[in-house]
């Protein structure tokens, strides 16, 4: 069976995101309230961001609902759902968040449960039929846990259920490669990490040699 792998960009910096989208290097865009704040954005900017990224080719665009209760999360999720068919609603892996996720899934909404830090949470999300779960590798490592092993176990647990890991807090290309080698299919990272995954000095040197050979051939023809 063919395996699907995807990169997403985790940012609200419109210039960096736009470059990756228009060059068709990522499948979509993920955000959360913290990411919006870092780019001097708020939830009021969500409709404009969605419209821009949709026009630039994003297949999926993730925004996180907010609120301290399930009802508040559901109310705020309505605005995200109304954006269009490419919108995915993120909910936090809290008691209220899981209840909101259940209702959203029942209404036919694509949902990502975010900040998943245990296999129990991963399993609970899969039982609700959410499309994605987002464990944070960097934060697991910062807590002294074996993040690669824990996220690998989450993906194995939900494999075949229709729920998949969309790994987040990926700080280096090596993080992505290591998770992919362990069966994790989807990855979201800052623009700098995505770009770093595309580049090595050896590849750049080889490309320069190829171009030099072309230029020498053109010069010889002109003489």
N, C-alpha and C positions, 0 to 999 in steps of 0.2 A: 504494500500500500504506500502510495506517495505521501511524503511528509511535508506539511506546510510550515514554513518559518516566516516570521514577520518582524521587521523593525518598526517601532513607533518613536516619535520624538517627544520628549517630556519637557515642554517649555511653553511659555506664552510670549516669548520674544518674537514678534511677528517677522522681523527681517530674517532671523536665523531659521525659523520654521518655514518661511516661504521658500527659501533656497532649497531646502531638503524636499519640500513638496513638489515644486516645479521641476526639479531634476528627477522626480520619481524615485527617490532613494528610501522613502519610508511609506508605510501603509496608512498612517494616520497620526493624530496628535493626542497626547494625554496631558491633562492639567489637573490641578487641585487648587483649593483656596490659597495655599502657601505659594505655589508657583505663580498664580495670578498676582499676588502681592509683590513678589520679587520683581515683576515686570511693571510695577505701578499700575496694575489693573485691579478691578473688583468684579464682583458678580454682575454688576450692571453692564460690563463690557462683553459678557458672554454672547449675546446675539450677534454683535459685530464680528467677534472672533470666529464664530461659527460660519457666518456668511463668507468671510474672507478665506478661511481654510477650505471650505467646500468648493469655492470657485477655483482654488489652486490645486484641487484634485485629491484632497484627503478622503479616504474611503470610510474612516471612522474617526469621530471627534468626541473625546471624553470630557465631560464636565461633572463636577462633584456636587451633589445636593448638600444641603446644610440644615441644621436645626438640632435642638436638644431632645426632641421627641419624634416618634414615628410619624405622627400627623404633620409636624412641621417639615420633615424630610420629604414626605409625599407631596405636600403642597408646593414646595420649592422644586421638586423634580418635574412637576407639570410644565414649568417653563422650559426646562431642558428637553423634555420629550417633544414639545411643540416646535422645536427648532427645525426638525426635519428627520428624514430616515437615517441619516448618518450619525445622529447623536446617540451616544451611549451614556447612561446615567451611572455615576460612581456613588457608592454608599459605603460608609465606614463599617468595619467589622465589629460593631457594637450590638448590644441587645436590641436597641431601637433600630439600628441599621439593618439587621437581619430581617426584622419584621417588615420594614419598608421594602427591602429587596424582594421578599415573598410576594407582596402585593403588586409590585412593579412587574415582576416576571409573569404573574397571572394575567396582567393586562397586556402582555405581549411586548414588553420593553426589554431591550438588551441592557443587561446590568453587569457592572463590575463591582465586586466587593473588594475594597481596598484596605491596606494596612492589616493584612492577614499574617499572623505570627505563630499559628499552631496548626497541626494537622486536623485537630478537631474543628477549627474554624473552616478549613478547606473542605472537609467532609460536609459540614453543615451547609456551606454555600452550594455544593454540588447537589445536595438533596433538594434544594430550592429551585434548581435549574438555571442558576445564573450562568452567563456566558464566560466570564473571566473572574479570576481571583488575582490579586496583586500583592504578593509578599515583597518586602523590602530587603534586598540582600545586604545593602550597606548597613542598615540599622541592626539587622541580625548579627552581623560581624562586630559592630560596635558594642553589642551587648555580650560579646564573648562566645557567641553560639556558632556552630558550624552551618553557616547560611546555605552553602551549596548543598550539603546533605539534606538539610531540612526542606529546602525548596524542591529538590529532586524527589523527596518522599511525598510532598504534596502533589506533584504532577502525577506520580505513579498511583496515588490514591484516587485521583479524579479521572484518570485516563479512561476514555471510552464512555464517559457520562454526558458529554456535551459541554462540560466545563473544562477550561484550560487555564494554566498559569500564564499570566502576563507579568513577567518579572520586572520589578522596578528597583530604584536606588542602585543602579549599576554604574560603577565609577570608572571602569576601565573596559576596553574591548575584551580583555582576558576573562572578566566576569561573564560576559555574554557567551564567549566560546565555551567556557567550562560548563555553564548551564545547558547550552545546546547539546554538548556531548553527553549530557545526562538526561536528555529527553525533553527538556523544556522548550516549547515552540515559539513563544512570543516574548518580545523584549522592548522595554521603553527606557530611553536614556536621554541625557542632555545632548544638545547638538554637538558639542565638542567630543563627546564619547562616540557618537555615531560616525562623525567624520574621522576620528582616529582609527576606527575599525576599517576604514577604507584605504588607509595609507601605511606604507612602510618605506623606509629609505631605499631599500634594495629595489622595490618596484619603481620608485621615482627615478633611480639611477638607470634602470633598464629602459624605461620609457625615453629618457634623455639620449641613451645610446641609439635606440631605434630612430629617433628623430634626426640625430646627427647623421646616421647612415642614409636616410632619405635625402637630407640636404646635400651630402657629398655626391649622391647619385644625380641630383638635379644640377649641381654645379658642373659635373663632368659632361652632362648632355649639352650644357650651354657653351662649353669651350670648343 
